[in-house]
Amino acid sequence: MTPSLKVKHTATRLGAPLAIIDQLPGDGAELTPAQLRQLAAALNAVADESELLSDTTRRRIPVRREYPLEA
């Protein structure tokens, strides 16, 4: 099973894009350079989709997505 980031795309009270990420490595996370690159790539994908969704929806209903952490 490939690890992934679970994300809910929604908006702030003012309508700006907001991503809520579950299971993000927290305090004391030990990551290799390769794992850091995987995380960075997934976070960039989250940011891109968050902006895209803000242009196409009014965020009345949050959108949930999973972003795989791949090499």
N, C-alpha and C positions, 0 to 999 in steps of 0.2 A: 504494500500500500504506500503510495507516494504521499508524503506529508504535504499539507496545504494550509493556506491562511483562509479562515472563514471570515467573510466581511459582510456587513450590512451597510449599503449605500443609502444615505438619507440626507437631510438638510438641517442646517441650524435654524434657529427661530427667525433669522433674517433671510433665509432662503439660500444661503451659501452651501456648496457641496460639503458633505461630512461623511467620513468613512469610519465605522465602528468595527475594530478588528478584534476578533476573539483569538485566544491562544497565541498572541504575539510573545516571542521570547522576552521574559521579564528580567528582574533583578538576578544577577549572577549567571546569566546565560553564557555558556561557553561555546563559541562558534569558530570554526575554521575559516580561512579566507574563502574557500569555495562555498561554504554555507552562508557567509556574509553576502557573497555575490548573488546567491539564489534568493536570499531574503530581499536584497536591494531590487532585483529584477521583478519580484512579485509585488513589492511596494510601488514600483514605478507603474506596473500594470494597474494596480488599484487606483493610483492617482489619475492615470489616463482615463479609466472608465468612469471614475467619479465625475470628472469634468464633462465627459461625453454625456453621461446620464443627466447632468444638470442642464444640458442644452436640449435634451429630448423629452424630459418629463418635468412635472411640477412637484415631484417628490411627495405626493399625497400618500403613496404606498411605498414603504422601504423596499429596496431590491437587495436580495441576498445572493452572494456569489462565493465560489471557492476558487482560489488561485494556487495552483500546484507549485511547490518548491522543487524545481528541477535544475539539474546541472547545465 
